[in-house]
Amino acid sequence: MNTDGSDRKTIVSDCHLPDGIVVDAAAGYIYWTNMGIPSLNDGSVERADIDGKNRKTIVALGSTHSPKQIILDKKSGKLYWCDREGMRVMRCNIDGSKLETLIETGRGEADSRDATRWCVGLAIDPKHQKIYWSQKGPDNAGLGRISRANVEIPAGQTATTRTDIEIFYDALPEPIDLELDHKNRVLYWTDRGDPPRGNTVNRASIDNRPAEPEIVVTHLMEGIGIALDIPHDRMFVTDFAGSIFSARLDGSSERNVLEAQGNLTGIAYAEV
């Protein structure tokens, strides 16, 4: 749809609980994750043309457990995503080949019941080759965190043993999707926990991290997806109550673009 909510159309249907989405406008593709049913380990990643045609599964059912936010690093030709109950940060080539696990926070059914291990949203800082990701934590437990590490696993280490992981913020309500303003070096994220710190959009400098993140949008109903349009000083946010909001990057001029659309998750902004 247009950014004012007009010209809205369905381009792909019959997805298996779709969640994250990213657009490669130059190549004319959209990519999205299908969470599947978490208890069945049947997540997947699909690709289609921007108009929804030529749909293709590029990461087969079960090769990823319950994939969430997905991002594209065009320079390296890689797709990255978080796998929630799989407790992993994963990547592959844009055609689905060379599937890898970069970070693994747990393994097995017992670990998967521990929501502090659930990886949900992610962003990449290409300048310093760092990857940021969120771990949701239990509902409203204040145990959510955002961590960062090098994109590449250190030599001689594995996705489970790597020692370069550092916590960016912890004791968060329930951090979900991340977006990085590369120009201004600021990380934005949604939080679906309870107020006052949850149901919000937050931001913080990644080079000069403040003691507490700045809350720029409040009163969401379980915020999930976020997309930034830096040149036009605006963001777009979805929540689980079915609304799409737009606002300036400082949270001002907030307006509801759509409402009552069902459980909304991922969102992407693209000029096509």
N, C-alpha and C positions, 0 to 999 in steps of 0.2 A: 504494500500500500504506500501511498504518499505519506510524507511526514505529518500531514494534517489529518490523516485518517481517511482521505478520499481514495477512490479507485482501488478498493480492497478486493482481493480475489484469492481463491484457494489455488495453489499451483501444484501441490502434492498432497495426496490423501492416503488413507489406509496405512499409516505408519504405525510402528510398534512402540507406542509411548515415546514420541520424539521429544528431545530435550534441548541440546545445544545446536547452534547453527552458525555457520560462517559463510561469507560470500567472497568468491574470487571474481570480482567484476571484470577484470582484464581478460581472464580466460573464459568467462561466461558460465561459471559453475557455482552451485551451492552444495555445501556439505552439511550433513546433520547426523547427530547421534540418535539412536533408538535405545532407550533404557531397557526395553523389554520388561519382563517380570523379574524383579531382583532375586527372588528365591529360585528361579529357574536358570540363572546364568546364561541368558540368551540375548545379550546386548549386541548391537551391530552399528556400523557406520555406513551411510549411503551418500551417493552423489547424484546430482541431476543437473541438467541445463537450468539456467535462471528461470526459464518459463516452465520448468517441471518436466520437460521431456527428457528422453534418454536416461531414465533412472537406472542406477546400478548400485549394487552392494559392493563396497570395496573392502570392508572388514566384516568377515562372515559372522553369523550368529554364534555366540559363545566364545569367539576369539577375544572379546572384551565382555566384562560381566554386566555392568550397569553404567554405561558411559554418560557423562554429563556435559559440561561446557567443552566446546571444541574451538581451537584457534588454528590459524594458518600462518606459518612462517614461510613466506613466499621465497625469500632468499635461499633458504636451505631446501625448499621443496618438500617441507614436512607438515603434516597435521599433528597436532598435540591435543590430548584430551585427558580429563580426569575420569577415573573409573571408581564409582562410589563404593559399592559393596565389594568390588574387586580390590579396593584399597591400594590403588595404583595411579601413577601418572604415566601415560603411554604416548607413543608416537608411531607414525609410519610414513612412508612416502605417499605423495598425493594420489598414487594409483592403488594404495593399500598394501604395497609390498614392504618388506623389511619392518615388520611389526616388532616393537621393542617396549620393554618396561624400564622406565628411568628411575622411578621411585616406588618402593613397595613398603607400605606402613603396617601390613599384617598379612596373614594368609590363613585360609581355612574358615570353616563355619563359625567357630567360637569367636575368632577375631572379628569376623564380619558383623557380629552383633554389637560390637563396641563402636558407637558412632563417632568417637574421637579419632578413629582411624579412617573415616570416610573422606576421600578426596573428591572435591566438587568443582571448584572454579580454578582457572589458571590464567597466567599472562607471562609473556616473555619480554625481558629487557635485552634487546640485541646489542646494546652498547657494551654491556659488561657480561653478556652471555649468561644471564641468570634466569631461572624460571621461578615464578611465584605460584603458590597454590594454596587453596583453603581446605581446611578439615573442619567439617560442620560441627561435630559434637552433638550430644543428645539435645532434645528440645529444651530450650531455655535454661540450659545448665550452666551457661557462662564458661564453657570449656572449648569453645571454638578457637581456631588459630589460623594464622596465615604464616606460611614458612617460605623460605627461598633456598635455592642451591644453585650450583653451576648447572648449565644445561647438560653438559656431558658428564658421565660418571667418571670420577677420578680413576686413574690407572690402578689396576690391581684390586679395585673394589667392585661391588655389585649394587643392584637396586635396593637391596636390604641392608648392606653393610656400609654404604657410603657415609663418610664422616664430615661432608661439607654442608650438611643441612643446618640452617640457623632459623630461629623463630623470629619473624618480623613483628607480629603481634600475637599475644595469647589472651586468654580470659575474655574472649569475644562471645556475644550471644550465639549467633548461628551464621557465620559468614558464608556466602554462596558464590556468586559469579564475580570475576575480577576483570577489570579493563585498565590498561596502562596508557596514560597520556605521554607518549614518547617525547614530544617536544618539550613539555614542562617537567617531565620526570616525576609525575604524580600518579599514584595507584588509586583507583576507585574500586569500590566493591559494594554489593548489596548485602543486607543482613536480614534474615527472615525471623529473627528472634523477637521477643516481646520488648515493648518500649520500656525505658526511654532510649536505650542504646540500640535496640532492634527495630525492625520495620523501617529501616533507614537505608540511605546511601551514604557511605563514608569515603574519605580520601585522606592520603598522607603522602608526603614527599618520600621517595625511595632513597634519595641521597642524604637527606637531612631529616631522618625520621623523628617526628615529634613524640613526646611522651604518650600522648593520646591522639587518636585519629580525629579529624574534623568531621562532624556530621553535617551534611549539606542538604539532605532531603529526609523528611520524617513522614509519619502517618501512612506508610505503605501497609498493605495487607499481605504480609509475607513476601517481601521483595525477592525476586529471583534473577531475571536477566538484566543486563546493562550493556549499552552500546554508546560509544562516544563519537561525536562529530566535532573534532577539535577546531577545524577552520571556521566553523559557524558557532563556536562557543555553546555547544548544547550536548545534552545526553538524552537517551531514551531508556526507560526502565519498565519492566513488567513486574506484575505481582500475581500471586496465586489466587487472588480474588477475581482476576480477569481484567485488570486495567493496564493500559499503556500510558505512561506519563512522559512528558518532555519537560526539560528545564535547562537553564543555563548551567554551566559547569560549577558555578558557586551555589547552585540550588535555587536561585531566584527565578522569577517568571515561570513557575511550575504550572503546568496545565494538564488536564486529563484528555488524552487524545481519543481513547476508546475505553469502554467499561463493560463489565458483565460479559466477557468473552470466554468464560470457562477458565480452567487452570492454565495460566500462561507461564511459560518457562523461558527458553532462550530467545534472544532478539539480536538482530544484526542491522547495521546501517550501511548502505552502499549507494554509490552514484552510478546508475546504469542507464 
